[in-house]
Amino acid sequence: MSINLLHRHVLDDHISGFETDPNPNHLSIIRRPVIFSVLAHEGQETAVAEALWNAEDVAPRFCGPSEWLAVSRTVGAETVAGMLSGITGASFVDQSGGRVLMEISGPSVRAILARCVAIDLHPEVFEEGHSAAMLCCHAEANVARTGADTFEIIVPRSLAGSVFEELMEMGREHALTRGFVD
């Protein structure tokens, strides 16, 4: 007996059938990102951070002292796990199934996010490459600035629908569009 299980993204019902061509302000939902939680053992924080920042195909996202998310859109979980297992003093766990990665971009991105987060996103304060754990749309999130007008938002799967709906509402006056990215 063969069972064919289709992968359904938690936001399929929010997006499928409603996708349009992207406007300058756009919310992209990444279908299958790889996301690992990484913790540094006591005394190994600097070495683990350095190894994460030097890793190929992985973007580290700061969560707190001794804690990061290792994010990849280009390689699979096995590859990331293999790379992480080579870091002395680090413990890690695959969070890919429990987290949702969204990318919001466009000329109005800061105005939209200003309604959703309580931190200063000015380019001189929150520079490219910076990330932080914070509340976004009343939910636990990790927000990273990945480009001049581009931010990644990682939220728990169980809160993704709520965060998605609130981002779309906050972006309505800026003609925010949405869609999946494979």
Secondary structure, 3 states (H helix, E strand, C coil): CCCCCCCCCCCHHHHCCCCCCCCCCEEEEECCCEEEEEEECCCCHHHHHHHHHHCCCCEEEEEECCEEEEEECCCCHHHHHHHHHCCCCEEEEECHHHEEEEEEECCCHHHHHHCCCCCCCCCCCCCCCCEEEEEECCEEEEEEEEECCEEEEEEEHHHHHHHHHHHHHHCHHHCCEEEEEC
